[in-house]
Amino acid sequence: METDPQQIEELKQLVRQSIALSEENNKLLHGMRRSAWVSRGIRVLWIVGILIVSFYSYLYVQPYLNQILDFYGNLQNLQDKANSIITSFSNATSTSGK
């Protein structure tokens, strides 16, 4: 099986094209991998930033939330006292009316 020089040159050309294509693919894949790492890093930084902002926002709003909760507790106590006064008044009027 003999190969003529023209076929050998064609094979060499195909090998060169294959090597060039492989190098181009390698560059593209490295770029894609780099882009994925950068994207992942930015995403992590974004989530950490959101957590930090949320934490400091809570620290800033916490005194106001405590005041609102204390006010709500005081309203409940006031309502309980009013209910007990109304109950004792109705018991006193029902007892004195008999």
C-alpha beads as a LAMMPS data file, in Angstrom:
LAMMPS data file: protein, C-alpha beads

98 atoms
97 bonds

1 atom types
1 bond types

-500.0 500.0 xlo xhi
-500.0 500.0 ylo yhi
-500.0 500.0 zlo zhi

Masses

1 110.0

Atoms # bond

1 1 1 0.000 0.000 0.000
2 1 1 1.740 3.057 -1.248
3 1 1 0.783 6.603 -0.450
4 1 1 1.561 9.303 -2.871
5 1 1 3.055 12.633 -1.710
6 1 1 -0.171 14.501 -2.412
7 1 1 -2.094 12.358 0.101
8 1 1 0.624 12.844 2.675
9 1 1 0.440 16.621 2.259
10 1 1 -3.360 16.496 2.583
11 1 1 -3.027 14.477 5.794
12 1 1 -0.450 16.933 7.133
13 1 1 -2.788 19.819 6.324
14 1 1 -5.682 18.045 8.056
15 1 1 -3.516 17.417 11.123
16 1 1 -2.504 21.114 11.217
17 1 1 -6.146 22.164 10.948
18 1 1 -7.084 19.711 13.673
19 1 1 -4.338 21.060 15.939
20 1 1 -5.400 24.654 15.268
21 1 1 -9.026 23.770 16.005
22 1 1 -8.011 21.989 19.207
23 1 1 -6.018 25.029 20.375
24 1 1 -8.952 27.331 19.603
25 1 1 -11.324 25.032 21.517
26 1 1 -8.893 24.943 24.414
27 1 1 -8.816 28.753 24.570
28 1 1 -12.614 28.913 24.434
29 1 1 -12.979 26.311 27.183
30 1 1 -10.479 28.122 29.417
31 1 1 -12.407 31.347 28.868
32 1 1 -15.680 29.654 29.719
33 1 1 -14.198 28.136 32.871
34 1 1 -12.756 31.504 33.904
35 1 1 -16.100 33.157 33.267
36 1 1 -17.863 30.535 35.392
37 1 1 -15.451 31.112 38.282
38 1 1 -15.870 34.882 38.076
39 1 1 -19.633 34.512 37.928
40 1 1 -19.628 32.202 40.938
41 1 1 -17.416 34.613 42.879
42 1 1 -19.659 37.566 42.092
43 1 1 -22.718 35.543 43.101
44 1 1 -21.114 34.622 46.441
45 1 1 -20.129 38.237 47.067
46 1 1 -23.676 39.342 46.193
47 1 1 -25.210 36.881 48.695
48 1 1 -22.725 37.832 51.407
49 1 1 -23.495 41.510 50.757
50 1 1 -27.219 40.890 51.059
51 1 1 -26.694 39.024 54.337
52 1 1 -24.506 41.800 55.744
53 1 1 -26.970 44.523 54.727
54 1 1 -29.843 42.501 56.214
55 1 1 -27.989 42.012 59.487
56 1 1 -27.100 45.682 59.867
57 1 1 -30.599 46.715 58.837
58 1 1 -31.987 44.505 61.585
59 1 1 -29.575 46.041 64.091
60 1 1 -30.719 49.503 62.995
61 1 1 -34.443 48.679 63.151
62 1 1 -34.304 46.496 66.279
63 1 1 -34.834 49.333 68.831
64 1 1 -37.923 50.483 66.932
65 1 1 -39.234 46.920 66.765
66 1 1 -38.698 46.533 70.512
67 1 1 -40.641 49.752 71.145
68 1 1 -43.514 48.528 68.980
69 1 1 -43.569 45.146 70.731
70 1 1 -43.500 46.832 74.160
71 1 1 -46.351 49.110 73.103
72 1 1 -48.330 46.092 71.890
73 1 1 -47.698 44.303 75.216
74 1 1 -48.861 47.380 77.123
75 1 1 -52.029 47.495 75.021
76 1 1 -52.725 43.867 75.840
77 1 1 -52.234 44.566 79.551
78 1 1 -54.542 47.565 79.304
79 1 1 -57.160 45.447 77.554
80 1 1 -56.883 42.755 80.220
81 1 1 -57.326 45.377 82.952
82 1 1 -60.317 46.867 81.144
83 1 1 -61.860 43.401 80.765
84 1 1 -61.338 42.655 84.462
85 1 1 -62.904 46.001 85.425
86 1 1 -65.889 45.361 83.168
87 1 1 -66.244 41.828 84.564
88 1 1 -66.062 43.011 88.166
89 1 1 -68.535 45.836 87.420
90 1 1 -70.996 43.448 85.770
91 1 1 -70.591 41.002 88.693
92 1 1 -71.161 43.843 91.170
93 1 1 -74.272 45.097 89.362
94 1 1 -75.723 41.625 88.962
95 1 1 -75.095 40.849 92.646
96 1 1 -76.498 44.134 93.932
97 1 1 -79.539 43.905 91.672
98 1 1 -80.727 40.622 93.253

Bonds

1 1 1 2
2 1 2 3
3 1 3 4
4 1 4 5
5 1 5 6
6 1 6 7
7 1 7 8
8 1 8 9
9 1 9 10
10 1 10 11
11 1 11 12
12 1 12 13
13 1 13 14
14 1 14 15
15 1 15 16
16 1 16 17
17 1 17 18
18 1 18 19
19 1 19 20
20 1 20 21
21 1 21 22
22 1 22 23
23 1 23 24
24 1 24 25
25 1 25 26
26 1 26 27
27 1 27 28
28 1 28 29
29 1 29 30
30 1 30 31
31 1 31 32
32 1 32 33
33 1 33 34
34 1 34 35
35 1 35 36
36 1 36 37
37 1 37 38
38 1 38 39
39 1 39 40
40 1 40 41
41 1 41 42
42 1 42 43
43 1 43 44
44 1 44 45
45 1 45 46
46 1 46 47
47 1 47 48
48 1 48 49
49 1 49 50
50 1 50 51
51 1 51 52
52 1 52 53
53 1 53 54
54 1 54 55
55 1 55 56
56 1 56 57
57 1 57 58
58 1 58 59
59 1 59 60
60 1 60 61
61 1 61 62
62 1 62 63
63 1 63 64
64 1 64 65
65 1 65 66
66 1 66 67
67 1 67 68
68 1 68 69
69 1 69 70
70 1 70 71
71 1 71 72
72 1 72 73
73 1 73 74
74 1 74 75
75 1 75 76
76 1 76 77
77 1 77 78
78 1 78 79
79 1 79 80
80 1 80 81
81 1 81 82
82 1 82 83
83 1 83 84
84 1 84 85
85 1 85 86
86 1 86 87
87 1 87 88
88 1 88 89
89 1 89 90
90 1 90 91
91 1 91 92
92 1 92 93
93 1 93 94
94 1 94 95
95 1 95 96
96 1 96 97
97 1 97 98
